[in-house]
Structure formats: structure tokens, C-alpha cells
Amino acid sequence: MNKINDNKRLYLIFLCLALTTVFLIAGALIVNEQIRYGFYQNTIDMKQEYYKDSVESWKNNIDMMRHHIRILHPDWTDEQEKEFITQFLRKSFYDMSSDDNSRIWIKEIKNYDGGDEYAIRLVHPNFRNLEGEFLSTNKDDGAGNYPYREELEGINKNGSVFLTYQLQDYNTGKISMKFRYSSLYKDYNWIISRGVTLDEIDS
């Protein structure tokens, strides 16, 4: 009888230890996921601030360049000035490298009301062969979202906007999520953006 009771007692002890272990592992996994999510969200927040600062800094650089051009070349027309700056930015953005593989690009707005041919892709390091292409706010991202429309609405309302949207790689066809900061440079009707795929942040 005592042996049976001892066996039951041992069984209960092992059962309690097993359940405690399971609960500890589950708790550790939950805490680990919360910590990972916290780091991930902090990374997103830092990227947003960094991209915003970067784009706004480029806008300030454009202002300074225009100032110096007018001193050095007072005979230049507005179009000559704009073309020089466009070529300078194109080379700069093409040559730029970053740890997270983010890119900076420019669209030129033709119609602030949106619609087909509302803008052209002016400078884009990833789509060099598509520069000059007209863009449309009626084009969706394949999931029923309209990033060009959402971006333009944010630009018209606040002058800048953060966006998350889908992007299909032209070479591989792979679809991934991307986020970007976009800001209006009103004098040239430019939307200057910096963004990265979330895959890069995940890695």
C-alpha cells in the first residue's frame, strides 16, 4: 500500500514538474515574442524618423544648390537650373548606398487632383529604365490599395505622408511590403520619397 502511495506521489510530483516546465516555456516564448515585437516596432519608428530627416535634408540641399546656382549662373533660366539639379540628384541617388538598402526617388506631379498621368517617375534608382513613365492614382497594389492615391491625398493635406503598401519586384515577381516617407518640394512639384521593403527590416 505504501509503495502504491509512493508511486502516486512520485507521479504527481513529475506531473507538477512537467506542467511547470510547460508553463515556463510558454511564458518565455510569449515574453520573447513581446521583446521581439518591441524591437521591431522601435526599428520601424527609428526608420521613419531617419527617412523623414533624410528627405527633408535633401529638400534643404536643393534650396542651397539653387541659391549657389543663381550666384554662379545668373543667366540660367529656371528650366536650366531645374535640369542641372535633376541630373545632380539622379547621379547622387544612383550612387547612394545604405545599410538597409533603402532608396530615394522623385516623382513630378502634373495634376494635383490625381487620375491617369497625374505624375511622372522622374528619378528612381531601382527603375531607371522606367523613368519618364506616367503614373496613375487609379493603379492599385494588387491587394485593393491605391498607394499613389493615398500618397497624393497625404501630400495635398499635410505636405508629407508615411505609407505602407505592396510592391512587386519587376525582376523576380516577388511581392513584398514596403514603407516610405514622402514629402512635397513645392517649387518643382516634386514628391521626394525614401523607403525600404519590410523584408530588409525583418532580416
SVG drawing of the C-alpha trace seen along z (x, -y; Angstrom):
<svg xmlns="http://www.w3.org/2000/svg" viewBox="-10 -87 40 89">
<polyline fill="none" stroke="black" stroke-width="0.4" points="0.0,0.0 2.8,-2.4 4.5,-1.5 1.4,-2.5 1.1,-5.7 4.7,-6.5 4.3,-5.8 1.2,-8.2 3.2,-10.8 6.1,-10.5 3.7,-10.6 2.1,-13.8 5.5,-15.4 6.6,-14.6 3.3,-15.8 3.7,-19.1 7.2,-19.5 6.2,-18.8 3.3,-21.3 5.6,-23.9 8.1,-23.4 5.5,-23.7 4.2,-26.9 7.7,-28.3 8.5,-27.6 5.2,-29.1 5.8,-32.2 9.3,-32.5 8.1,-32.2 5.4,-34.9 7.9,-37.3 10.4,-36.6 7.8,-37.5 6.9,-40.6 10.5,-41.6 11.0,-40.9 7.9,-42.9 9.1,-45.8 12.5,-45.8 10.8,-45.5 8.4,-48.4 11.3,-50.5 13.2,-49.8 10.2,-50.9 9.9,-54.1 13.6,-54.9 13.5,-54.2 10.5,-56.5 12.3,-59.3 15.6,-58.7 13.8,-58.7 11.9,-61.8 15.1,-63.6 16.9,-62.4 14.2,-63.6 13.8,-67.0 17.6,-67.4 17.6,-66.8 15.0,-69.4 17.2,-71.9 20.1,-70.9 18.1,-71.7 17.4,-75.1 21.1,-75.7 22.0,-74.5 19.5,-76.8 20.9,-79.7 24.5,-79.0 23.5,-78.3 21.9,-81.8 25.1,-83.3 27.3,-81.4 25.0,-81.4 22.7,-84.4 21.9,-84.0 20.4,-80.5 16.7,-80.0 14.5,-78.2 14.4,-75.2 18.2,-75.1 18.5,-75.3 15.9,-72.5 17.6,-70.3 21.0,-70.7 19.6,-69.8 17.7,-66.9 20.9,-65.4 22.8,-66.0 20.2,-64.2 19.9,-61.4 23.6,-60.7 23.6,-61.1 20.6,-58.7 22.1,-56.2 25.4,-56.2 23.9,-56.2 24.3,-53.1 22.8,-52.4 23.0,-49.6 19.3,-48.8 19.2,-49.0 16.7,-51.9 16.4,-54.2 15.4,-57.8 13.4,-58.7 11.4,-61.5 8.0,-61.9 7.0,-65.0 3.3,-66.0 1.4,-67.0 -2.0,-67.1 -2.7,-67.6 -6.2,-66.2 -4.8,-62.8 -6.1,-60.4 -4.3,-58.9 -0.9,-60.6 -1.1,-62.7 2.7,-62.4 5.9,-61.0 8.6,-58.9 11.4,-61.4 14.3,-59.7 14.3,-56.1 17.5,-54.1 15.5,-50.8 13.5,-51.6 16.0,-53.5 14.5,-52.2 11.1,-53.4 12.0,-57.0 9.7,-59.3 6.8,-56.9 3.4,-58.3 1.8,-57.2 -1.8,-56.9 -3.7,-57.2 -6.1,-54.6 -3.5,-51.9 -3.8,-49.5 -1.1,-47.5 -2.7,-44.1 -4.4,-44.0 -7.1,-46.6 -5.0,-49.5 -4.1,-52.6 -0.7,-53.9 -0.3,-56.7 -3.8,-58.0 -3.1,-57.7 0.3,-59.4 -1.2,-62.3 -4.0,-62.8 -1.5,-63.0 0.7,-65.4 -2.3,-67.6 -3.4,-67.6 -0.2,-67.8 2.7,-68.2 4.1,-64.8 3.0,-61.3 4.1,-57.9 2.8,-54.9 2.8,-51.1 2.0,-49.2 2.7,-46.2 5.5,-46.2 6.1,-43.6 9.7,-43.1 10.0,-43.7 12.8,-41.1 11.6,-38.3 7.8,-38.9 8.1,-38.6 5.6,-40.7 6.7,-42.3 5.5,-45.0 7.3,-48.4 7.0,-51.6 8.2,-55.0 8.2,-58.7 7.2,-61.2 7.4,-65.0 6.5,-67.7 9.1,-70.1 6.5,-72.6 8.7,-74.8 9.3,-71.9 6.1,-70.0 8.3,-67.1 7.4,-64.3 10.7,-63.1 10.5,-59.7 12.7,-57.4 11.6,-53.8 12.5,-50.2 10.9,-46.8 9.9,-45.3 11.9,-42.2 15.0,-44.3 13.9,-45.3 12.9,-41.7 16.4,-40.5"/>
</svg>
